[in-house]
Amino acid sequence: PSTAVLLDPKGHLVVAKEDGRVVSFNPAEPRSRAQPRLIMEVPDKIEVLEMDFPKPRPRPRYEFYPSKGGLYRVDLDKPDKPVPIARPGASNYIVDAPRKRLFYRDQDNRVVMETFDGNKQTVDDEAEDISNMIYDPEREIMTLTDPKRGEVVVINIPRKQRKVIYNKLQNPKLLSVDEDGKILWSEGDENDRRVLEGSYASPTPRTILQSPSLPGEPEVV
């Protein structure tokens, strides 16, 4: 029999027993229910159970601002102290805030990963040019287009694997990558751009839009 019960922030029950024991268990796990964890034991019956649970620390809130001097991170709790986290001349900034890092293209067309505390690592240095790049934070995959080589490239960040999935393209520019791995890019000359669709798994792309009456660079909206 129990004399007092509390629910902690993790969803565990904290229970005071008649014999003076206070135990904790996860009601959703049979093993935890069968073998509750002993928190404390007193000689008297506890009729009122109160516990002061620590409040979770709020995650810092950041905003990022590109400028001629590089990229700056601004802590919204300290807006008067911007922190430089990328070098001048960088472009194509992609921020992975949960992992406290960002990706960018440097002046030598390298894809660089830099942590918020300043540690840098080259992710790719094989591209001759980069027209666009898109990062998938769930898969930790970077997709980019190299217009000089005519390639669509996929880079697995954790495995440090680089794979050219489409080549022999004319001036490609990456447009979008969706959650299912579908990739859209445009290619062709300035007056006749077409949009193609491919994926990480498909060896053959298909043309989904081609119209000389719509010159200029298409956009995905």
C-alpha positions as CSV (number, residue, x, y, z in Angstrom):
1,P,0.0,0.0,0.0
2,S,1.1,3.6,-0.8
3,T,0.7,6.6,1.4
4,A,1.8,9.3,-1.0
5,V,2.5,9.5,-4.8
6,L,4.3,12.1,-7.0
7,L,4.9,12.2,-10.8
8,D,8.3,13.6,-11.7
9,P,9.2,15.5,-14.9
10,K,10.4,12.4,-16.6
11,G,7.0,10.7,-16.2
12,H,8.2,8.4,-13.4
13,L,6.2,7.7,-10.3
14,V,7.7,8.5,-6.9
15,V,5.8,6.4,-4.3
16,A,6.0,6.5,-0.4
17,K,5.2,3.0,1.1
18,E,3.6,2.3,4.5
19,D,6.9,0.9,5.8
20,G,8.7,4.2,5.2
21,R,10.4,3.4,1.9
22,V,10.3,5.9,-1.0
23,V,10.7,4.2,-4.4
24,S,10.7,5.4,-8.0
25,F,9.7,3.5,-11.2
26,N,8.6,4.1,-14.8
27,P,5.0,2.9,-15.1
28,A,5.5,2.3,-18.8
29,E,8.2,-0.3,-18.3
30,P,7.3,-3.7,-16.7
31,R,10.8,-4.3,-15.5
32,S,10.9,-0.9,-13.8
33,R,7.5,-1.6,-12.2
34,A,8.7,-5.0,-10.9
35,Q,12.0,-3.6,-9.6
36,P,11.5,0.0,-8.4
37,R,14.5,2.1,-7.5
38,L,14.8,2.8,-3.7
39,I,15.3,6.6,-3.1
40,M,15.2,6.7,0.7
41,E,14.0,4.8,3.7
42,V,12.7,6.3,7.1
43,P,11.4,4.6,10.2
44,D,8.0,6.3,10.1
45,K,5.2,6.3,7.6
46,I,5.3,9.2,5.2
47,E,1.9,10.8,4.7
48,V,2.9,13.8,2.6
49,L,5.5,13.6,-0.2
50,E,7.0,16.7,-1.7
51,M,10.1,16.9,-3.9
52,D,11.9,19.9,-5.4
53,F,12.8,18.8,-9.0
54,P,15.4,20.9,-10.8
55,K,14.1,23.0,-13.6
56,P,15.6,22.1,-17.1
57,R,18.1,24.7,-18.3
58,P,16.7,26.7,-21.2
59,R,18.5,26.2,-24.5
60,P,20.3,29.3,-25.7
61,R,18.6,31.1,-28.5
62,Y,20.7,32.3,-31.4
63,E,20.4,34.4,-34.6
64,F,23.0,34.5,-37.3
65,Y,24.0,37.5,-39.4
66,P,26.2,37.4,-42.5
67,S,28.3,40.4,-43.2
68,K,31.4,41.4,-45.1
69,G,33.4,40.5,-42.1
70,G,32.1,36.9,-42.0
71,L,29.2,35.3,-40.1
72,Y,28.2,36.5,-36.7
73,R,26.3,34.6,-34.0
74,V,24.1,36.7,-31.7
75,D,22.9,35.2,-28.4
76,L,19.4,36.7,-28.0
77,D,20.1,36.9,-24.2
78,K,23.2,39.0,-24.9
79,P,22.5,40.9,-28.1
80,D,25.3,43.4,-27.6
81,K,28.0,40.8,-27.9
82,P,28.0,39.3,-31.4
83,V,30.5,36.4,-31.9
84,P,32.3,35.9,-35.2
85,I,32.1,32.3,-36.3
86,A,33.1,32.3,-39.9
87,R,35.8,34.0,-41.9
88,P,35.4,36.9,-44.4
89,G,34.8,35.7,-47.9
90,A,32.6,32.7,-46.9
91,S,29.2,32.1,-48.5
92,N,26.4,29.6,-48.7
93,Y,26.1,29.5,-44.9
94,I,24.1,26.6,-43.4
95,V,23.7,26.5,-39.6
96,D,23.2,23.3,-37.7
97,A,22.3,24.9,-34.4
98,P,21.5,21.7,-32.4
99,R,25.0,20.4,-33.1
100,K,26.5,23.9,-32.6
101,R,28.2,24.0,-36.0
102,L,27.8,25.5,-39.4
103,F,28.8,24.7,-43.0
104,Y,29.9,27.2,-45.6
105,R,31.8,27.6,-48.8
106,D,35.1,29.3,-48.4
107,Q,37.1,31.4,-51.0
108,D,38.8,28.3,-52.4
109,N,35.4,26.5,-53.1
110,R,35.9,24.1,-50.2
111,V,33.0,23.1,-48.0
112,V,34.0,23.8,-44.4
113,M,32.4,22.7,-41.2
114,E,33.1,25.0,-38.3
115,T,31.9,24.6,-34.7
116,F,30.7,27.5,-32.7
117,D,33.9,27.5,-30.7
118,G,36.1,27.8,-33.8
119,N,37.2,24.3,-34.7
120,K,37.3,23.9,-38.5
121,Q,37.2,20.8,-40.7
122,T,37.2,20.5,-44.5
123,V,34.2,18.5,-45.6
124,D,34.9,18.6,-49.3
125,D,37.8,20.1,-51.4
126,E,37.1,18.4,-54.7
127,A,34.5,20.7,-56.2
128,E,35.8,23.1,-58.8
129,D,32.8,25.4,-58.2
130,I,29.7,25.3,-56.1
131,S,26.4,26.8,-57.4
132,N,24.4,25.8,-54.4
133,M,24.4,23.3,-51.5
134,I,21.7,22.0,-49.1
135,Y,22.1,20.2,-45.8
136,D,19.8,17.5,-44.5
137,P,20.2,17.6,-40.6
138,E,18.3,14.4,-40.1
139,R,20.6,12.3,-42.3
140,E,23.6,14.6,-41.9
141,I,24.0,14.6,-45.6
142,M,25.2,17.6,-47.7
143,T,24.1,17.8,-51.4
144,L,25.8,20.2,-53.8
145,T,26.0,21.0,-57.4
146,D,29.3,21.7,-59.2
147,P,28.6,23.7,-62.4
148,K,32.1,23.4,-63.8
149,R,32.3,19.6,-63.6
150,G,28.5,19.2,-64.3
151,E,27.9,17.1,-61.2
152,V,25.4,16.6,-58.4
153,V,27.4,15.4,-55.3
154,V,26.2,13.9,-52.1
155,I,28.5,13.9,-49.0
156,N,27.8,11.8,-45.9
157,I,29.2,14.0,-43.1
158,P,29.6,11.3,-40.3
159,R,31.1,8.7,-42.7
160,K,33.1,11.3,-44.7
161,Q,31.9,9.7,-47.9
162,R,31.6,11.6,-51.2
163,K,29.6,10.3,-54.1
164,V,28.8,11.8,-57.5
165,I,25.3,10.7,-58.2
166,Y,24.8,12.6,-61.5
167,N,27.4,13.9,-63.9
168,K,27.8,15.3,-67.5
169,L,25.2,18.0,-66.7
170,Q,25.2,21.5,-68.2
171,N,25.8,24.2,-65.6
172,P,23.6,22.6,-62.8
173,K,22.2,24.5,-59.9
174,L,20.7,22.7,-56.9
175,L,17.1,23.8,-56.1
176,S,15.8,21.6,-53.4
177,V,16.2,18.3,-51.5
178,D,13.1,17.0,-49.7
179,E,12.8,14.7,-46.7
180,D,12.4,11.6,-48.9
181,G,15.7,12.3,-50.7
182,K,14.1,13.7,-53.9
183,I,16.5,16.2,-55.5
184,L,15.6,19.0,-57.9
185,W,18.1,21.0,-59.9
186,S,18.1,23.2,-63.0
187,E,20.5,23.0,-65.9
188,G,21.1,24.4,-69.3
189,D,22.1,27.8,-70.7
190,E,20.9,31.1,-69.5
191,N,18.0,31.3,-72.0
192,D,16.9,27.7,-71.8
193,R,16.9,26.3,-68.3
194,R,15.1,23.0,-67.5
195,V,14.3,21.4,-64.1
196,L,15.3,17.8,-63.4
197,E,14.3,15.5,-60.6
198,G,16.4,12.7,-59.2
199,S,17.1,11.0,-55.9
200,Y,19.8,9.4,-53.8
201,A,18.7,6.0,-55.1
202,S,17.7,6.7,-58.7
203,P,20.5,6.4,-61.4
204,T,18.4,8.2,-64.0
205,P,16.9,11.7,-63.6
206,R,13.8,12.9,-65.3
207,T,12.9,16.3,-66.8
208,I,9.9,17.8,-65.1
209,L,10.0,21.3,-66.6
210,Q,11.4,22.6,-69.8
211,S,10.3,25.9,-71.4
212,P,12.4,28.3,-73.5
213,S,9.6,30.8,-72.9
214,L,10.7,31.1,-69.2
215,P,14.3,32.3,-69.4
216,G,16.3,32.8,-66.2
217,E,16.8,30.7,-63.1
218,P,13.8,28.7,-61.9
219,E,13.0,28.7,-58.2
220,V,11.3,26.3,-55.9
221,V,8.6,28.0,-53.8
